């Protein structure tokens, strides 16, 4: 993985994205959703999550929607999604 600056990471990960469905993903699947830059790759997203939130992602799925590109990030540690969501003030 390339070494990415925190400024680059900030431009890739725009904001956490929470709906009722994504809230269920936090609880049941250890996943968090983020709005991301259109140009962001899965490897860049994993690196940006590590830099910005000091959390280890093991899987990333992306989707293009009307609201823009989103990433669904699964974390390595069992409670990582819930802990990060709490830290970010989402739950």
N, CA, C and O atoms as a GROMACS GRO file, in nm:
protein
  364
    1UNK      N    1   0.083  -0.119   0.000
    1UNK     CA    2   0.000   0.000   0.000
    1UNK      C    3   0.087   0.125   0.000
    1UNK      O    4   0.193   0.129   0.064
    2UNK      N    5   0.043   0.224  -0.070
    2UNK     CA    6   0.119   0.349  -0.075
    2UNK      C    7   0.098   0.426   0.053
    2UNK      O    8  -0.002   0.411   0.122
    3UNK      N    9   0.196   0.510   0.083
    3UNK     CA   10   0.178   0.593   0.202
    3UNK      C   11   0.099   0.717   0.160
    3UNK      O   12   0.140   0.791   0.071
    4UNK      N   13  -0.012   0.736   0.224
    4UNK     CA   14  -0.106   0.843   0.192
    4UNK      C   15  -0.102   0.946   0.305
    4UNK      O   16  -0.091   0.910   0.422
    5UNK      N   17  -0.111   1.072   0.269
    5UNK     CA   18  -0.114   1.175   0.372
    5UNK      C   19  -0.256   1.186   0.428
    5UNK      O   20  -0.352   1.142   0.365
    6UNK      N   21  -0.268   1.246   0.546
    6UNK     CA   22  -0.401   1.261   0.604
    6UNK      C   23  -0.486   1.358   0.520
    6UNK      O   24  -0.609   1.347   0.519
    7UNK      N   25  -0.421   1.452   0.450
    7UNK     CA   26  -0.495   1.542   0.362
    7UNK      C   27  -0.556   1.464   0.246
    7UNK      O   28  -0.672   1.485   0.210
    8UNK      N   29  -0.478   1.373   0.186
    8UNK     CA   30  -0.531   1.289   0.077
    8UNK      C   31  -0.645   1.201   0.127
    8UNK      O   32  -0.746   1.185   0.059
    9UNK      N   33  -0.629   1.144   0.247
    9UNK     CA   34  -0.732   1.058   0.305
    9UNK      C   35  -0.861   1.137   0.326
    9UNK      O   36  -0.970   1.086   0.302
   10UNK      N   37  -0.848   1.261   0.370
   10UNK     CA   38  -0.965   1.346   0.394
   10UNK      C   39  -1.039   1.377   0.264
   10UNK      O   40  -1.161   1.391   0.265
   11UNK      N   41  -0.967   1.388   0.152
   11UNK     CA   42  -1.035   1.416   0.025
   11UNK      C   43  -1.105   1.291  -0.029
   11UNK      O   44  -1.201   1.302  -0.105
   12UNK      N   45  -1.059   1.171   0.010
   12UNK     CA   46  -1.122   1.047  -0.036
   12UNK      C   47  -1.247   1.013   0.043
   12UNK      O   48  -1.350   0.978  -0.015
   13UNK      N   49  -1.239   1.023   0.176
   13UNK     CA   50  -1.352   0.992   0.264
   13UNK      C   51  -1.424   1.124   0.294
   13UNK      O   52  -1.374   1.205   0.372
   14UNK      N   53  -1.539   1.144   0.234
   14UNK     CA   54  -1.609   1.272   0.248
   14UNK      C   55  -1.680   1.280   0.383
   14UNK      O   56  -1.662   1.377   0.457
   15UNK      N   57  -1.761   1.178   0.416
   15UNK     CA   58  -1.836   1.181   0.542
   15UNK      C   59  -1.896   1.043   0.569
   15UNK      O   60  -1.919   0.966   0.476
   16UNK      N   61  -1.920   1.012   0.697
   16UNK     CA   62  -1.995   0.889   0.727
   16UNK      C   63  -2.136   0.902   0.672
   16UNK      O   64  -2.189   1.012   0.661
   17UNK      N   65  -2.197   0.790   0.636
   17UNK     CA   66  -2.332   0.790   0.580
   17UNK      C   67  -2.418   0.697   0.663
   17UNK      O   68  -2.391   0.577   0.670
   18UNK      N   69  -2.521   0.752   0.727
   18UNK     CA   70  -2.604   0.670   0.815
   18UNK      C   71  -2.751   0.681   0.778
   18UNK      O   72  -2.807   0.790   0.765
   19UNK      N   73  -2.812   0.564   0.760
   19UNK     CA   74  -2.957   0.552   0.742
   19UNK      C   75  -3.001   0.438   0.833
   19UNK      O   76  -2.920   0.379   0.903
   20UNK      N   77  -3.130   0.407   0.831
   20UNK     CA   78  -3.177   0.294   0.910
   20UNK      C   79  -3.108   0.164   0.868
   20UNK      O   80  -3.068   0.083   0.952
   21UNK      N   81  -3.094   0.146   0.737
   21UNK     CA   82  -3.030   0.025   0.685
   21UNK      C   83  -2.883   0.018   0.727
   21UNK      O   84  -2.836  -0.087   0.770
   22UNK      N   85  -2.812   0.129   0.714
   22UNK     CA   86  -2.670   0.125   0.750
   22UNK      C   87  -2.652   0.112   0.901
   22UNK      O   88  -2.552   0.056   0.947
   23UNK      N   89  -2.747   0.161   0.978
   23UNK     CA   90  -2.742   0.144   1.123
   23UNK      C   91  -2.750  -0.005   1.158
   23UNK      O   92  -2.680  -0.052   1.248
   24UNK      N   93  -2.835  -0.080   1.086
   24UNK     CA   94  -2.846  -0.224   1.104
   24UNK      C   95  -2.714  -0.292   1.068
   24UNK      O   96  -2.673  -0.387   1.134
   25UNK      N   97  -2.648  -0.243   0.962
   25UNK     CA   98  -2.519  -0.299   0.922
   25UNK      C   99  -2.414  -0.280   1.032
   25UNK      O  100  -2.330  -0.368   1.054
   26UNK      N  101  -2.418  -0.167   1.099
   26UNK     CA  102  -2.325  -0.142   1.210
   26UNK      C  103  -2.345  -0.249   1.316
   26UNK      O  104  -2.249  -0.310   1.364
   27UNK      N  105  -2.471  -0.272   1.353
   27UNK     CA  106  -2.502  -0.366   1.460
   27UNK      C  107  -2.476  -0.512   1.423
   27UNK      O  108  -2.418  -0.587   1.502
   28UNK      N  109  -2.519  -0.553   1.304
   28UNK     CA  110  -2.518  -0.696   1.268
   28UNK      C  111  -2.397  -0.741   1.188
   28UNK      O  112  -2.353  -0.855   1.201
   29UNK      N  113  -2.341  -0.651   1.105
   29UNK     CA  114  -2.236  -0.693   1.012
   29UNK      C  115  -2.100  -0.628   1.038
   29UNK      O  116  -2.004  -0.656   0.966
   30UNK      N  117  -2.090  -0.542   1.140
   30UNK     CA  118  -1.964  -0.473   1.170
   30UNK      C  119  -1.918  -0.389   1.051
   30UNK      O  120  -1.799  -0.385   1.018
   31UNK      N  121  -2.015  -0.321   0.986
   31UNK     CA  122  -1.986  -0.238   0.870
   31UNK      C  123  -2.030  -0.094   0.894
   31UNK      O  124  -2.130  -0.069   0.961
   32UNK      N  125  -1.952  -0.002   0.839
   32UNK     CA  126  -1.989   0.140   0.838
   32UNK      C  127  -1.993   0.187   0.694
   32UNK      O  128  -1.920   0.136   0.609
   33UNK      N  129  -2.077   0.283   0.664
   33UNK     CA  130  -2.089   0.338   0.529
   33UNK      C  131  -2.034   0.480   0.527
   33UNK      O  132  -2.048   0.556   0.623
   34UNK      N  133  -1.971   0.514   0.416
   34UNK     CA  134  -1.913   0.647   0.399
   34UNK      C  135  -1.944   0.698   0.260
   34UNK      O  136  -1.947   0.622   0.164
   35UNK      N  137  -1.967   0.831   0.250
   35UNK     CA  138  -1.970   0.895   0.119
   35UNK      C  139  -1.823   0.915   0.083
   35UNK      O  140  -1.743   0.959   0.165
   36UNK      N  141  -1.789   0.880  -0.041
   36UNK     CA  142  -1.649   0.887  -0.082
   36UNK      C  143  -1.633   0.961  -0.213
   36UNK      O  144  -1.731   0.985  -0.285
   37UNK      N  145  -1.511   0.998  -0.245
   37UNK     CA  146  -1.480   1.064  -0.371
   37UNK      C  147  -1.502   0.968  -0.487
   37UNK      O  148  -1.478   0.848  -0.473
   38UNK      N  149  -1.547   1.018  -0.600
   38UNK     CA  150  -1.574   0.935  -0.718
   38UNK      C  151  -1.450   0.857  -0.762
   38UNK      O  152  -1.463   0.744  -0.810
   39UNK      N  153  -1.332   0.914  -0.745
   39UNK     CA  154  -1.209   0.851  -0.793
   39UNK      C  155  -1.149   0.750  -0.696
   39UNK      O  156  -1.051   0.684  -0.729
   40UNK      N  157  -1.206   0.737  -0.577
   40UNK     CA  158  -1.148   0.650  -0.473
   40UNK      C  159  -1.154   0.503  -0.511
   40UNK      O  160  -1.258   0.453  -0.554
   41UNK      N  161  -1.041   0.433  -0.494
   41UNK     CA  162  -1.036   0.288  -0.517
   41UNK      C  163  -1.053   0.217  -0.383
   41UNK      O  164  -1.042   0.279  -0.277
   42UNK      N  165  -1.080   0.087  -0.388
   42UNK     CA  166  -1.099   0.011  -0.264
   42UNK      C  167  -0.974   0.013  -0.177
   42UNK      O  168  -0.983   0.029  -0.055
   43UNK      N  169  -0.858  -0.004  -0.238
   43UNK     CA  170  -0.733  -0.002  -0.161
   43UNK      C  171  -0.709   0.135  -0.098
   43UNK      O  172  -0.662   0.144   0.016
   44UNK      N  173  -0.740   0.240  -0.172
   44UNK     CA  174  -0.725   0.376  -0.116
   44UNK      C  175  -0.820   0.397   0.001
   44UNK      O  176  -0.784   0.462   0.099
   45UNK      N  177  -0.940   0.343  -0.008
   45UNK     CA  178  -1.039   0.358   0.099
   45UNK      C  179  -0.989   0.287   0.225
   45UNK      O  180  -0.998   0.343   0.335
   46UNK      N  181  -0.936   0.165   0.211
   46UNK     CA  182  -0.882   0.092   0.327
   46UNK      C  183  -0.771   0.172   0.393
   46UNK      O  184  -0.767   0.184   0.516
   47UNK      N  185  -0.681   0.226   0.312
   47UNK     CA  186  -0.569   0.306   0.364
   47UNK      C  187  -0.620   0.434   0.432
   47UNK      O  188  -0.572   0.470   0.540
   48UNK      N  189  -0.718   0.500   0.370
   48UNK     CA  190  -0.772   0.625   0.427
   48UNK      C  191  -0.842   0.599   0.560
   48UNK      O  192  -0.829   0.680   0.653
   49UNK      N  193  -0.915   0.488   0.572
   49UNK     CA  194  -0.981   0.452   0.698
   49UNK      C  195  -0.876   0.430   0.807
   49UNK      O  196  -0.893   0.474   0.921
   50UNK      N  197  -0.767   0.362   0.770
   50UNK     CA  198  -0.659   0.335   0.866
   50UNK      C  199  -0.597   0.467   0.915
   50UNK      O  200  -0.571   0.483   1.034
   51UNK      N  201  -0.574   0.560   0.823
   51UNK     CA  202  -0.513   0.688   0.859
   51UNK      C  203  -0.608   0.776   0.940
   51UNK      O  204  -0.569   0.829   1.044
   52UNK      N  205  -0.730   0.792   0.892
   52UNK     CA  206  -0.824   0.885   0.955
   52UNK      C  207  -0.880   0.835   1.088
   52UNK      O  208  -0.895   0.912   1.183
   53UNK      N  209  -0.911   0.706   1.094
   53UNK     CA  210  -0.984   0.653   1.209
   53UNK      C  211  -0.907   0.549   1.290
   53UNK      O  212  -0.958   0.496   1.389
   54UNK      N  213  -0.783   0.519   1.247
   54UNK     CA  214  -0.700   0.420   1.315
   54UNK      C  215  -0.774   0.288   1.334
   54UNK      O  216  -0.769   0.227   1.441
   55UNK      N  217  -0.844   0.246   1.229
   55UNK     CA  218  -0.920   0.122   1.231
   55UNK      C  219  -0.879   0.039   1.110
   55UNK      O  220  -0.849   0.093   1.004
   56UNK      N  221  -0.879  -0.093   1.127
   56UNK     CA  222  -0.837  -0.181   1.019
   56UNK      C  223  -0.958  -0.238   0.946
   56UNK      O  224  -1.038  -0.312   1.002
   57UNK      N  225  -0.969  -0.202   0.819
   57UNK     CA  226  -1.078  -0.252   0.734
   57UNK      C  227  -1.032  -0.381   0.665
   57UNK      O  228  -0.917  -0.391   0.623
   58UNK      N  229  -1.123  -0.478   0.655
   58UNK     CA  230  -1.088  -0.604   0.588
   58UNK      C  231  -1.160  -0.620   0.455
   58UNK      O  232  -1.119  -0.701   0.372
   59UNK      N  233  -1.266  -0.544   0.434
   59UNK     CA  234  -1.345  -0.559   0.312
   59UNK      C  235  -1.412  -0.427   0.280
   59UNK      O  236  -1.460  -0.357   0.369
   60UNK      N  237  -1.414  -0.392   0.151
   60UNK     CA  238  -1.480  -0.269   0.107
   60UNK      C  239  -1.565  -0.301  -0.015
   60UNK      O  240  -1.517  -0.362  -0.111
   61UNK      N  241  -1.690  -0.261  -0.010
   61UNK     CA  242  -1.778  -0.267  -0.127
   61UNK      C  243  -1.816  -0.125  -0.161
   61UNK      O  244  -1.844  -0.045  -0.072
   62UNK      N  245  -1.818  -0.092  -0.289
   62UNK     CA  246  -1.856   0.043  -0.329
   62UNK      C  247  -1.981   0.039  -0.415
   62UNK      O  248  -2.013  -0.062  -0.477
   63UNK      N  249  -2.052   0.150  -0.416
   63UNK     CA  250  -2.173   0.162  -0.497
   63UNK      C  251  -2.188   0.306  -0.543
   63UNK      O  252  -2.162   0.400  -0.467
   64UNK      N  253  -2.229   0.323  -0.668
   64UNK     CA  254  -2.260   0.457  -0.717
   64UNK      C  255  -2.411   0.476  -0.704
   64UNK      O  256  -2.489   0.394  -0.751
   65UNK      N  257  -2.450   0.585  -0.640
   65UNK     CA  258  -2.591   0.613  -0.619
   65UNK      C  259  -2.623   0.753  -0.668
   65UNK      O  260  -2.534   0.826  -0.712
   66UNK      N  261  -2.749   0.790  -0.660
   66UNK     CA  262  -2.790   0.926  -0.699
   66UNK      C  263  -2.717   1.030  -0.612
   66UNK      O  264  -2.683   1.138  -0.660
   67UNK      N  265  -2.695   0.996  -0.485
   67UNK     CA  266  -2.628   1.088  -0.393
   67UNK      C  267  -2.475   1.090  -0.409
   67UNK      O  268  -2.408   1.169  -0.344
   68UNK      N  269  -2.421   1.003  -0.495
   68UNK     CA  270  -2.276   0.996  -0.513
   68UNK      C  271  -2.224   0.857  -0.480
   68UNK      O  272  -2.302   0.765  -0.455
   69UNK      N  273  -2.094   0.842  -0.479
   69UNK     CA  274  -2.032   0.712  -0.454
   69UNK      C  275  -2.026   0.686  -0.304
   69UNK      O  276  -1.995   0.775  -0.225
   70UNK      N  277  -2.055   0.561  -0.266
   70UNK     CA  278  -2.052   0.522  -0.125
   70UNK      C  279  -1.962   0.400  -0.108
   70UNK      O  280  -1.947   0.319  -0.200
   71UNK      N  281  -1.905   0.387   0.010
   71UNK     CA  282  -1.826   0.268   0.044
   71UNK      C  283  -1.886   0.205   0.168
   71UNK      O  284  -1.921   0.273   0.264
   72UNK      N  285  -1.897   0.072   0.164
   72UNK     CA  286  -1.943  -0.005   0.279
   72UNK      C  287  -1.822  -0.081   0.330
   72UNK      O  288  -1.771  -0.172   0.263
   73UNK      N  289  -1.775  -0.043   0.448
   73UNK     CA  290  -1.647  -0.090   0.500
   73UNK      C  291  -1.670  -0.187   0.615
   73UNK      O  292  -1.735  -0.154   0.714
   74UNK      N  293  -1.615  -0.309   0.601
   74UNK     CA  294  -1.622  -0.409   0.708
   74UNK      C  295  -1.489  -0.404   0.784
   74UNK      O  296  -1.382  -0.398   0.724
   75UNK      N  297  -1.499  -0.407   0.917
   75UNK     CA  298  -1.381  -0.393   1.001
   75UNK      C  299  -1.333  -0.526   1.056
   75UNK      O  300  -1.410  -0.621   1.070
   76UNK      N  301  -1.203  -0.531   1.087
   76UNK     CA  302  -1.140  -0.653   1.137
   76UNK      C  303  -1.182  -0.684   1.280
   76UNK      O  304  -1.221  -0.796   1.311
   77UNK      N  305  -1.173  -0.583   1.368
   77UNK     CA  306  -1.207  -0.603   1.510
   77UNK      C  307  -1.359  -0.618   1.524
   77UNK      O  308  -1.434  -0.548   1.457
   78UNK      N  309  -1.406  -0.710   1.611
   78UNK     CA  310  -1.549  -0.741   1.622
   78UNK      C  311  -1.641  -0.620   1.649
   78UNK      O  312  -1.750  -0.613   1.592
   79UNK      N  313  -1.601  -0.528   1.733
   79UNK     CA  314  -1.689  -0.414   1.766
   79UNK      C  315  -1.641  -0.284   1.703
   79UNK      O  316  -1.685  -0.176   1.743
   80UNK      N  317  -1.553  -0.292   1.606
   80UNK     CA  318  -1.490  -0.172   1.549
   80UNK      C  319  -1.590  -0.075   1.487
   80UNK      O  320  -1.578   0.046   1.507
   81UNK      N  321  -1.688  -0.125   1.414
   81UNK     CA  322  -1.787  -0.036   1.349
   81UNK      C  323  -1.868   0.039   1.454
   81UNK      O  324  -1.887   0.160   1.442
   82UNK      N  325  -1.914  -0.032   1.556
   82UNK     CA  326  -1.992   0.033   1.662
   82UNK      C  327  -1.906   0.135   1.738
   82UNK      O  328  -1.951   0.246   1.767
   83UNK      N  329  -1.783   0.096   1.770
   83UNK     CA  330  -1.693   0.188   1.844
   83UNK      C  331  -1.664   0.313   1.763
   83UNK      O  332  -1.666   0.424   1.818
   84UNK      N  333  -1.637   0.297   1.634
   84UNK     CA  334  -1.610   0.412   1.548
   84UNK      C  335  -1.735   0.499   1.531
   84UNK      O  336  -1.726   0.621   1.534
   85UNK      N  337  -1.850   0.436   1.515
   85UNK     CA  338  -1.976   0.511   1.501
   85UNK      C  339  -2.003   0.592   1.629
   85UNK      O  340  -2.050   0.705   1.622
   86UNK      N  341  -1.972   0.534   1.743
   86UNK     CA  342  -1.989   0.605   1.871
   86UNK      C  343  -1.892   0.723   1.878
   86UNK      O  344  -1.929   0.833   1.918
   87UNK      N  345  -1.766   0.698   1.840
   87UNK     CA  346  -1.663   0.803   1.842
   87UNK      C  347  -1.700   0.919   1.750
   87UNK      O  348  -1.672   1.035   1.782
   88UNK      N  349  -1.764   0.888   1.636
   88UNK     CA  350  -1.804   0.990   1.540
   88UNK      C  351  -1.936   1.056   1.575
   88UNK      O  352  -1.979   1.150   1.508
   89UNK      N  353  -2.003   1.006   1.681
   89UNK     CA  354  -2.130   1.064   1.725
   89UNK      C  355  -2.248   1.021   1.639
   89UNK      O  356  -2.348   1.093   1.631
   90UNK      N  357  -2.237   0.906   1.574
   90UNK     CA  358  -2.346   0.858   1.487
   90UNK      C  359  -2.450   0.777   1.563
   90UNK      O  360  -2.566   0.770   1.521
   91UNK      N  361  -2.411   0.717   1.674
   91UNK     CA  362  -2.505   0.636   1.754
   91UNK      C  363  -2.510   0.690   1.895
   91UNK      O  364  -2.584   0.637   1.978
   0.00000   0.00000   0.00000
